Amino acid sequence: MTESSAQALSILRDPSQFQWYVIPFLLVVIYVYHNEVRLKNWNAVFAGLALWGCDWFNEIWNALVFHFTQYAPVWGAPGKTAYLILIGLNIEISLMFLLMGVACSIILPEDRKLKILGLPNRLFYAIAFTTLAVVVEIVLNTIGALTWEYSWWSAKSPWLIWIAGYFYFFAVAYLVYDMKTIRAKVITVGAIFAVDIACLVIFMGVLKWI
């Protein structure tokens, strides 16, 4: 087991880590979603939830990697936090992803066919936000806030981080954003959440693997 993994395990779901700054952060998230609901901007609301659900799925399989290797997760978050939910997911990251889905959606042009630099605008923004997110991850890894222990998931080999770590988040969010009916959005986001909840119940609640 790596030193960073042991450090993360030592604070995993430890309520004594709580810090009051989480409360205003949570209020910001509530305000953003409340405002989109008030404006009846359901596209952004469901896109935000879809992206958040995708991140939860990633965090679950990341925690399972650590369980089965007993060496390290693909990424870890052993640093200071108000609450470490899973070995690579703290409360701050989770709230950030709740905001990210809305933020990356409200910028979308109404015209789906509009092209930017020759690319469909949805693809352009997915590529742009993914690249920016990976750059931020590299910075966080450099300062030790996020730890990477595998050569295939690193700044020298960022392709998996780009594709599996972020691109599909934005692709799914934009797919949900563009769905024509609320029913389709609810079913899709509901399916994502159903998988996440089932995995958490089984792997965290019953088997206690994560």
N, C-alpha and C positions, 0 to 999 in steps of 0.2 A: 504494500500500500504506500502510495506517495505521501510525502509530508503534507501537501496541500489537501489531499483527501482526508487524512486524519484530522486536520484542522477543521475542515468543513463538517465532518461527522461530529466533532466535539460541540458544535453549536446548532446542529440540525434540530429544527422545531423546538428550540429552547426559548420559552416565553420571557425569560429574564433578559433577553437581548432587546426587548422593546424600547423604541425611542419615539418621543412625541411627534417628531416631524412627519411620521406616517399619516397622522390625522389630517393635516392640511393637504398633503399629497392626495389622500383619498378624496377629500372635498373637491379638489381640482378635477379629478376623474369624474366625480358625480356631476359637477357643474357642466363639464363638456358634454356628457351624455344627455343630461337634462336639457341642455340648450338645443342639441340636435333633435331630441324628441319634441321639444316645444316647436321647433321649426318644421316638424314632420319630415325630417331628412332621414328617412328610414334606410336609405341606401348606405349612408355613412355609419349609422348605428349598427347595422348587421355586418357591414364590412369590418368594422372595428372588433366586433365579437368574434367574427370568423378568424381574423388574424390572431387574436388572443387564444382562441381554441387550438389553432395550429401550433402556437408556441408551447402550450401545455402538453400536446402530444410529443413534441420534441424533448421537452424536459423529462417526460416519463421514460422514453426510451434511453435517454442519456443516463438517467439514474439506474436503469436496468443494466446498462453496460458496466457500471461500477459494481453492481451486485454480482454479475457473472464473472467479471475479471478479478474483483477484489484488489485491483491495482489503482485504477483512476477512472473517473467519468471522462467522456470526450471533452467536456468543459466543466469547470468547477467554479464555485463562488465562495471561497473560504474567508473572504475579507469581512470587514465590519458591516453589519446589517441589523435592521430592527427585527428581522425574522427570516430565517432560512427555511424555506418550505420544502425544497428538494435539494439534492447536493449541488445542482447547478442553477437553482432558481431561488432568489430571495424576493421578499415582498416588494422591494423597490423595482426590480426588473419586471415583475408581474404587472404592477401598476403602469409602468412605462409602456409595456406592450398593449395594454388597454387603450392608452392614449394614441399610440403609434398608428393603430388601424384607422382611427378617425382622422388623424392628421394627414395620413397618406391618401385618404379618399376625398376629402373636401377640396383638394387641389385639382381634381380631375375635371377636364372640360366636359360640358354637357354633350358635345358632339363626339360620339364614340369613334367616328371615322376620321376625325382630325388627326393629321400626322405631325410629328415633331421630329425634325432632323431626318425625315424620311421613314420614321417608324410610327406604327400605331401608337397613339398617346398612352394607352394602358401599358403597352410593352415598354415604352420609353420611361415612364415613371417607375415601373417595377424594376427595371435595370438601374435607374438612377438611385432609388431608395435602397436597393439591395447593396449596391456598391458603397454608398455612404455608410450603411449599417456595418458592413464588413470593415471599413476603415476605422470606424469607432471601436469595433471589437478588437482590432489589432492594437489600438491605443490602450484599451482597457487591459489587454493581456500584457502589454509592455510595462504598465505600471503595477501589475500584479493583482488587479481587481478581478480578472478572469484568468483561470489557469488552463493551459493546454498541455497535455502530456504525450500526445501521439503525433508522429511526424506527418501523418496524412491529414491532420487537422491543425494547421499552423499558418503563420504569416508567410512562410516559404511555399506553402501549398494551400492556397486559400479557396480552391475551386469547390470543395465540398461544403465549406462554410458558406460560400456564395449561393450554391444551389440548394443544399439541404437545410442550411441555417437560416436563409432569408428569402431567396427568390420565390420559393413556393408559397411562403406566407403572403406575399404581396399578390401573387397570381391568384390564390384562392380568394383573398379579400376583394380583388377587383372583379373576379368572376361573380361573387355574391353581390357586389355593388351593382352590377349590370343585369342581374336577374330581373325579369319583367314583372314578377308578382311578389307580394309580401309572403304569400304561402310558400313559394319556392325558396325564398330566403330563410324562412323559419325552419323548413324541413332540412335544408343544408346545414345551417348553423346548429340546429338541434341534433343532427347526426354527428357532427364534430364533437359536440359536448357530450353526447351519449357515449362515444368511444372513450373520451377522456375520463369521464366519471366511472365507467366500467373498469378501466385500467387502474384508476386510483383505488377503487373499492377492492379489487382483486390483489394488486401488487403492493399497495400500501396498507390497506385495512385488514385484509385476510392473511395474505402470505407474509406481510411485513418485510418485503424485499427492498423497498425504497423508503 
